[in-house]
Structure formats: C-alpha cells, structure tokens
Amino acid sequence: MRTLRALVVTLAATVVTGAAATPAQAAALPSYETWITDVTTVTDQASDYLDDRLPAGGARAAIVLDIDNTALQSKYRPYAATPSVLALARQARADGAAVFFVTARPEIIEAATEANLSIVGYQWTDLYTRPTFNFEDNQTLKTKARIAIERRGYTIVANIGNSATDLGGGHAERTFKLPDYGGQLD
C-alpha cells in the first residue's frame, strides 16, 4: 500500500508542479516553521469566523479550499496535509458545512488527488479539477467552479487559498489568503 501511495503521489506531483524550483528560489522561501506559523495565523482567523457563521441556519453552507500549498503542503512537505487547514475543514464539517476542493490540477490526476486527500484525512463533498483541454486562466476556472457550487444550492461562506487566483472573482462571503511569499508558492 505504501508503495502504491508513493507512486500515486509522485505522479500527481510531477504533473502538477512540473520542474523543481531552482536553488535560488528555494532559498528565498521562509523556513517551514515560519510558513506553518503564517498559515496558522490565517486559519485561526477563518476558524473564528466559522465559529460565528456556522451553523448556517437553514442555508446549505460550504467552504472552498484550494489544494496546492493550501490543503496540501506541496512545496514544503509534498503530499502531507497542512495541519491547520485540515483542522479547519474538520471544523466546517462538524458544524454542518460542506467542504469543496477547487483546484487547477488537471482532471487526469483527479483520482490520484482524491487518494492523496483521503490518505491524509480530508473528507469532502466534491472536487473540482481542470477539465481536459480547458485553457482558461486559473481565476476564471475557479470562479466558474464556485458558481457551479452555488447553483447546487450552497452558500459559500469561506474560500481559502494561497493565491489571488484562488480567491478572485467573488462567489464567497469571505476569503482567507494564505501566504504565497511573492508567488513562490503557486
């Protein structure tokens, strides 16, 4: 099982991230500990917001999570869950909200992505990936996914991601931006 997991996540990472960062790019990133602290600062704010916002009182509430360098530690510890984001997803589910993943990862690796998310402890309602031959910019792609979630009858109370393209375009009551350190964590 461990070998299969390693193969699946290696394939997913290769397709998603492409070439590895140069040593100069890697050196410019803050330490793992700093990143975790910075992420936790934002997810603590999101958690406080969800405490006040959920349960939604009749509405079908949902949160939307990006995957790379948000739900998963793609740059620092590939394939591992980001602890405070996982806790936030669990909090939302416990309070009756649906959890959706919206990512620019291609649908060809959707099964590998689902396996990775499941292995690290996420539970979710649905996963939106980039359809084959879809060349829209990431923000348009992700905005359309949030519109589709709303059309399913959900109110997106929080949208969490590390890139402006994860959060732009509206269709969420509130957004929470995790650090990307000048675009180094895409």
ZATOR-476248 format. One record per residue (C-alpha): x, y, z; residue number from 1; residue in three letters. Coordinates in Angstrom, 2 decimals. Layout:
BEGIN
@c1: X&c2: Y&c3: Z&mivo: NUM&tipa: ALA
...
This chain:
BEGIN
@c1: 0.00&c2: 0.00&c3: 0.00&mivo: 1&tipa: MET
@c1: 2.80&c2: 2.40&c3: 0.89&mivo: 2&tipa: ARG
@c1: 4.50&c2: 1.78&c3: -2.48&mivo: 3&tipa: THR
@c1: 1.23&c2: 2.42&c3: -4.34&mivo: 4&tipa: LEU
@c1: 0.71&c2: 5.64&c3: -2.37&mivo: 5&tipa: ARG
@c1: 4.24&c2: 6.81&c3: -3.21&mivo: 6&tipa: ALA
@c1: 3.71&c2: 6.07&c3: -6.89&mivo: 7&tipa: LEU
@c1: 0.34&c2: 7.86&c3: -7.00&mivo: 8&tipa: VAL
@c1: 1.53&c2: 10.97&c3: -5.21&mivo: 9&tipa: VAL
@c1: 4.78&c2: 11.13&c3: -7.18&mivo: 10&tipa: THR
@c1: 2.84&c2: 11.03&c3: -10.43&mivo: 11&tipa: LEU
@c1: 0.46&c2: 13.72&c3: -9.18&mivo: 12&tipa: ALA
@c1: 3.28&c2: 15.98&c3: -8.06&mivo: 13&tipa: ALA
@c1: 5.15&c2: 15.62&c3: -11.34&mivo: 14&tipa: THR
@c1: 2.10&c2: 16.56&c3: -13.38&mivo: 15&tipa: VAL
@c1: 1.07&c2: 19.42&c3: -11.08&mivo: 16&tipa: VAL
@c1: 4.35&c2: 21.09&c3: -10.25&mivo: 17&tipa: THR
@c1: 6.43&c2: 20.43&c3: -13.36&mivo: 18&tipa: GLY
@c1: 10.07&c2: 21.39&c3: -12.93&mivo: 19&tipa: ALA
@c1: 11.54&c2: 21.69&c3: -9.47&mivo: 20&tipa: ALA
@c1: 12.40&c2: 25.09&c3: -8.05&mivo: 21&tipa: ALA
@c1: 15.90&c2: 26.37&c3: -8.57&mivo: 22&tipa: THR
@c1: 18.14&c2: 26.58&c3: -5.50&mivo: 23&tipa: PRO
@c1: 17.82&c2: 30.39&c3: -5.58&mivo: 24&tipa: ALA
@c1: 14.01&c2: 30.16&c3: -5.47&mivo: 25&tipa: GLN
@c1: 14.08&c2: 27.61&c3: -2.67&mivo: 26&tipa: ALA
@c1: 16.50&c2: 29.71&c3: -0.62&mivo: 27&tipa: ALA
@c1: 14.15&c2: 32.71&c3: -0.76&mivo: 28&tipa: ALA
@c1: 11.32&c2: 30.85&c3: 0.90&mivo: 29&tipa: LEU
@c1: 10.96&c2: 31.21&c3: 4.66&mivo: 30&tipa: PRO
@c1: 11.50&c2: 28.20&c3: 6.88&mivo: 31&tipa: SER
@c1: 8.85&c2: 25.53&c3: 7.20&mivo: 32&tipa: TYR
@c1: 8.17&c2: 26.65&c3: 10.76&mivo: 33&tipa: GLU
@c1: 7.60&c2: 30.24&c3: 9.62&mivo: 34&tipa: THR
@c1: 5.26&c2: 29.09&c3: 6.88&mivo: 35&tipa: TRP
@c1: 3.24&c2: 26.95&c3: 9.31&mivo: 36&tipa: ILE
@c1: 3.02&c2: 29.89&c3: 11.73&mivo: 37&tipa: THR
@c1: 1.91&c2: 32.23&c3: 8.95&mivo: 38&tipa: ASP
@c1: -0.70&c2: 29.75&c3: 7.68&mivo: 39&tipa: VAL
@c1: -1.99&c2: 29.14&c3: 11.21&mivo: 40&tipa: THR
@c1: -2.44&c2: 32.87&c3: 11.76&mivo: 41&tipa: THR
@c1: -4.82&c2: 32.99&c3: 8.79&mivo: 42&tipa: VAL
@c1: -6.63&c2: 29.72&c3: 9.55&mivo: 43&tipa: THR
@c1: -7.17&c2: 30.87&c3: 13.16&mivo: 44&tipa: ASP
@c1: -9.00&c2: 33.91&c3: 11.74&mivo: 45&tipa: GLN
@c1: -11.02&c2: 31.64&c3: 9.46&mivo: 46&tipa: ALA
@c1: -11.83&c2: 29.35&c3: 12.37&mivo: 47&tipa: SER
@c1: -13.10&c2: 32.27&c3: 14.46&mivo: 48&tipa: ASP
@c1: -15.22&c2: 33.40&c3: 11.52&mivo: 49&tipa: TYR
@c1: -16.69&c2: 29.92&c3: 11.07&mivo: 50&tipa: LEU
@c1: -17.45&c2: 29.74&c3: 14.80&mivo: 51&tipa: ASP
@c1: -19.64&c2: 32.81&c3: 14.36&mivo: 52&tipa: ASP
@c1: -21.03&c2: 31.93&c3: 10.91&mivo: 53&tipa: ARG
@c1: -21.88&c2: 28.25&c3: 11.30&mivo: 54&tipa: LEU
@c1: -24.26&c2: 26.56&c3: 11.58&mivo: 55&tipa: PRO
@c1: -25.76&c2: 28.49&c3: 8.71&mivo: 56&tipa: ALA
@c1: -29.32&c2: 28.49&c3: 9.99&mivo: 57&tipa: GLY
@c1: -31.17&c2: 26.80&c3: 7.15&mivo: 58&tipa: GLY
@c1: -28.74&c2: 27.59&c3: 4.35&mivo: 59&tipa: ALA
@c1: -26.58&c2: 24.87&c3: 2.87&mivo: 60&tipa: ARG
@c1: -23.23&c2: 26.32&c3: 3.89&mivo: 61&tipa: ALA
@c1: -19.96&c2: 25.37&c3: 2.24&mivo: 62&tipa: ALA
@c1: -16.29&c2: 26.21&c3: 2.37&mivo: 63&tipa: ILE
@c1: -13.98&c2: 26.04&c3: -0.63&mivo: 64&tipa: VAL
@c1: -10.34&c2: 25.03&c3: -0.31&mivo: 65&tipa: LEU
@c1: -7.51&c2: 25.25&c3: -2.80&mivo: 66&tipa: ASP
@c1: -5.19&c2: 22.23&c3: -2.74&mivo: 67&tipa: ILE
@c1: -1.55&c2: 23.05&c3: -3.55&mivo: 68&tipa: ASP
@c1: 0.17&c2: 24.94&c3: -0.74&mivo: 69&tipa: ASN
@c1: -3.20&c2: 25.25&c3: 0.97&mivo: 70&tipa: THR
@c1: -4.83&c2: 21.91&c3: 1.85&mivo: 71&tipa: ALA
@c1: -1.60&c2: 20.07&c3: 1.00&mivo: 72&tipa: LEU
@c1: 1.94&c2: 21.21&c3: 1.74&mivo: 73&tipa: GLN
@c1: 3.01&c2: 20.88&c3: -1.89&mivo: 74&tipa: SER
@c1: 6.22&c2: 22.91&c3: -1.66&mivo: 75&tipa: LYS
@c1: 7.44&c2: 22.18&c3: 1.86&mivo: 76&tipa: TYR
@c1: 6.30&c2: 18.60&c3: 2.52&mivo: 77&tipa: ARG
@c1: 4.69&c2: 17.24&c3: -0.63&mivo: 78&tipa: PRO
@c1: 1.56&c2: 15.14&c3: -0.16&mivo: 79&tipa: TYR
@c1: 1.18&c2: 15.98&c3: 3.56&mivo: 80&tipa: ALA
@c1: -1.88&c2: 17.80&c3: 4.85&mivo: 81&tipa: ALA
@c1: -1.44&c2: 21.34&c3: 6.09&mivo: 82&tipa: THR
@c1: -2.43&c2: 20.78&c3: 9.74&mivo: 83&tipa: PRO
@c1: -4.40&c2: 23.96&c3: 10.40&mivo: 84&tipa: SER
@c1: -6.24&c2: 23.74&c3: 7.06&mivo: 85&tipa: VAL
@c1: -7.20&c2: 20.13&c3: 7.80&mivo: 86&tipa: LEU
@c1: -8.45&c2: 21.24&c3: 11.23&mivo: 87&tipa: ALA
@c1: -10.47&c2: 24.00&c3: 9.57&mivo: 88&tipa: LEU
@c1: -12.05&c2: 21.52&c3: 7.12&mivo: 89&tipa: ALA
@c1: -12.93&c2: 19.21&c3: 10.01&mivo: 90&tipa: ARG
@c1: -14.42&c2: 22.14&c3: 11.96&mivo: 91&tipa: GLN
@c1: -16.56&c2: 23.15&c3: 9.00&mivo: 92&tipa: ALA
@c1: -17.87&c2: 19.61&c3: 8.52&mivo: 93&tipa: ARG
@c1: -18.58&c2: 19.23&c3: 12.23&mivo: 94&tipa: ALA
@c1: -20.63&c2: 22.43&c3: 12.06&mivo: 95&tipa: ASP
@c1: -22.64&c2: 21.14&c3: 9.11&mivo: 96&tipa: GLY
@c1: -20.86&c2: 22.81&c3: 6.19&mivo: 97&tipa: ALA
@c1: -19.90&c2: 21.03&c3: 3.02&mivo: 98&tipa: ALA
@c1: -16.24&c2: 21.06&c3: 2.02&mivo: 99&tipa: VAL
@c1: -15.33&c2: 21.54&c3: -1.63&mivo: 100&tipa: PHE
@c1: -11.91&c2: 21.49&c3: -3.25&mivo: 101&tipa: PHE
@c1: -11.40&c2: 23.76&c3: -6.24&mivo: 102&tipa: VAL
@c1: -8.05&c2: 23.32&c3: -7.97&mivo: 103&tipa: THR
@c1: -6.35&c2: 23.95&c3: -11.28&mivo: 104&tipa: ALA
@c1: -4.92&c2: 20.41&c3: -11.16&mivo: 105&tipa: ARG
@c1: -5.88&c2: 18.58&c3: -14.36&mivo: 106&tipa: PRO
@c1: -8.71&c2: 16.08&c3: -14.19&mivo: 107&tipa: GLU
@c1: -6.35&c2: 13.37&c3: -15.47&mivo: 108&tipa: ILE
@c1: -4.84&c2: 13.20&c3: -11.97&mivo: 109&tipa: ILE
@c1: -8.15&c2: 13.58&c3: -10.12&mivo: 110&tipa: GLU
@c1: -8.06&c2: 10.00&c3: -8.82&mivo: 111&tipa: ALA
@c1: -4.51&c2: 10.47&c3: -7.51&mivo: 112&tipa: ALA
@c1: -5.52&c2: 13.77&c3: -5.93&mivo: 113&tipa: THR
@c1: -8.53&c2: 12.16&c3: -4.24&mivo: 114&tipa: GLU
@c1: -6.36&c2: 9.33&c3: -2.95&mivo: 115&tipa: ALA
@c1: -3.82&c2: 11.80&c3: -1.54&mivo: 116&tipa: ASN
@c1: -6.51&c2: 13.92&c3: 0.15&mivo: 117&tipa: LEU
@c1: -8.19&c2: 10.86&c3: 1.61&mivo: 118&tipa: SER
@c1: -4.95&c2: 9.33&c3: 2.88&mivo: 119&tipa: ILE
@c1: -4.07&c2: 12.49&c3: 4.82&mivo: 120&tipa: VAL
@c1: -7.52&c2: 12.72&c3: 6.43&mivo: 121&tipa: GLY
@c1: -9.69&c2: 15.06&c3: 4.39&mivo: 122&tipa: TYR
@c1: -13.38&c2: 14.40&c3: 3.85&mivo: 123&tipa: GLN
@c1: -15.21&c2: 16.44&c3: 1.24&mivo: 124&tipa: TRP
@c1: -18.37&c2: 16.81&c3: -0.76&mivo: 125&tipa: THR
@c1: -16.84&c2: 17.31&c3: -4.19&mivo: 126&tipa: ASP
@c1: -13.61&c2: 18.09&c3: -6.01&mivo: 127&tipa: LEU
@c1: -13.45&c2: 20.44&c3: -8.99&mivo: 128&tipa: TYR
@c1: -10.41&c2: 20.00&c3: -11.26&mivo: 129&tipa: THR
@c1: -9.38&c2: 21.47&c3: -14.63&mivo: 130&tipa: ARG
@c1: -11.19&c2: 19.66&c3: -17.44&mivo: 131&tipa: PRO
@c1: -9.09&c2: 18.26&c3: -20.27&mivo: 132&tipa: THR
@c1: -8.47&c2: 20.85&c3: -23.00&mivo: 133&tipa: PHE
@c1: -9.60&c2: 23.69&c3: -20.73&mivo: 134&tipa: ASN
@c1: -7.12&c2: 26.54&c3: -21.09&mivo: 135&tipa: PHE
@c1: -8.91&c2: 29.22&c3: -19.09&mivo: 136&tipa: GLU
@c1: -6.83&c2: 31.20&c3: -16.64&mivo: 137&tipa: ASP
@c1: -6.94&c2: 29.83&c3: -13.08&mivo: 138&tipa: ASN
@c1: -9.11&c2: 32.61&c3: -11.68&mivo: 139&tipa: GLN
@c1: -11.80&c2: 32.13&c3: -14.34&mivo: 140&tipa: THR
@c1: -11.68&c2: 28.36&c3: -13.88&mivo: 141&tipa: LEU
@c1: -12.06&c2: 28.62&c3: -10.10&mivo: 142&tipa: LYS
@c1: -14.74&c2: 31.31&c3: -10.24&mivo: 143&tipa: THR
@c1: -16.82&c2: 29.10&c3: -12.55&mivo: 144&tipa: LYS
@c1: -16.41&c2: 26.20&c3: -10.10&mivo: 145&tipa: ALA
@c1: -17.70&c2: 28.36&c3: -7.23&mivo: 146&tipa: ARG
@c1: -20.66&c2: 29.43&c3: -9.39&mivo: 147&tipa: ILE
@c1: -21.38&c2: 25.74&c3: -10.03&mivo: 148&tipa: ALA
@c1: -21.30&c2: 25.07&c3: -6.28&mivo: 149&tipa: ILE
@c1: -23.77&c2: 27.91&c3: -5.70&mivo: 150&tipa: GLU
@c1: -26.04&c2: 26.53&c3: -8.42&mivo: 151&tipa: ARG
@c1: -26.14&c2: 23.30&c3: -6.43&mivo: 152&tipa: ARG
@c1: -27.80&c2: 25.28&c3: -3.64&mivo: 153&tipa: GLY
@c1: -24.80&c2: 26.03&c3: -1.42&mivo: 154&tipa: TYR
@c1: -23.79&c2: 29.32&c3: 0.12&mivo: 155&tipa: THR
@c1: -20.00&c2: 29.56&c3: 0.12&mivo: 156&tipa: ILE
@c1: -19.25&c2: 31.13&c3: 3.48&mivo: 157&tipa: VAL
@c1: -15.46&c2: 30.93&c3: 3.19&mivo: 158&tipa: ALA
@c1: -12.95&c2: 30.49&c3: 0.39&mivo: 159&tipa: ASN
@c1: -9.37&c2: 29.65&c3: 1.44&mivo: 160&tipa: ILE
@c1: -6.33&c2: 29.67&c3: -0.85&mivo: 161&tipa: GLY
@c1: -2.79&c2: 30.94&c3: -1.16&mivo: 162&tipa: ASN
@c1: -3.07&c2: 32.74&c3: -4.49&mivo: 163&tipa: SER
@c1: -5.10&c2: 35.71&c3: -5.65&mivo: 164&tipa: ALA
@c1: -6.41&c2: 33.49&c3: -8.46&mivo: 165&tipa: THR
@c1: -7.83&c2: 31.12&c3: -5.81&mivo: 166&tipa: ASP
@c1: -9.86&c2: 33.91&c3: -4.29&mivo: 167&tipa: LEU
@c1: -10.66&c2: 36.44&c3: -7.02&mivo: 168&tipa: GLY
@c1: -13.91&c2: 36.56&c3: -8.92&mivo: 169&tipa: GLY
@c1: -16.29&c2: 36.64&c3: -5.99&mivo: 170&tipa: GLY
@c1: -18.85&c2: 33.98&c3: -5.10&mivo: 171&tipa: HIS
@c1: -17.84&c2: 33.63&c3: -1.46&mivo: 172&tipa: ALA
@c1: -18.95&c2: 35.58&c3: 1.58&mivo: 173&tipa: GLU
@c1: -15.41&c2: 35.83&c3: 2.86&mivo: 174&tipa: ARG
@c1: -11.94&c2: 34.94&c3: 1.58&mivo: 175&tipa: THR
@c1: -8.85&c2: 33.97&c3: 3.53&mivo: 176&tipa: PHE
@c1: -5.49&c2: 34.27&c3: 1.80&mivo: 177&tipa: LYS
@c1: -2.65&c2: 32.08&c3: 2.98&mivo: 178&tipa: LEU
@c1: 0.91&c2: 33.27&c3: 2.34&mivo: 179&tipa: PRO
@c1: 2.46&c2: 32.73&c3: -1.07&mivo: 180&tipa: ASP
@c1: 5.64&c2: 34.79&c3: -0.49&mivo: 181&tipa: TYR
@c1: 5.52&c2: 36.79&c3: -3.66&mivo: 182&tipa: GLY
@c1: 4.08&c2: 34.00&c3: -5.78&mivo: 183&tipa: GLY
@c1: 6.71&c2: 31.41&c3: -4.85&mivo: 184&tipa: GLN
@c1: 4.03&c2: 29.03&c3: -3.54&mivo: 185&tipa: LEU
@c1: 1.82&c2: 28.55&c3: -6.57&mivo: 186&tipa: ASP
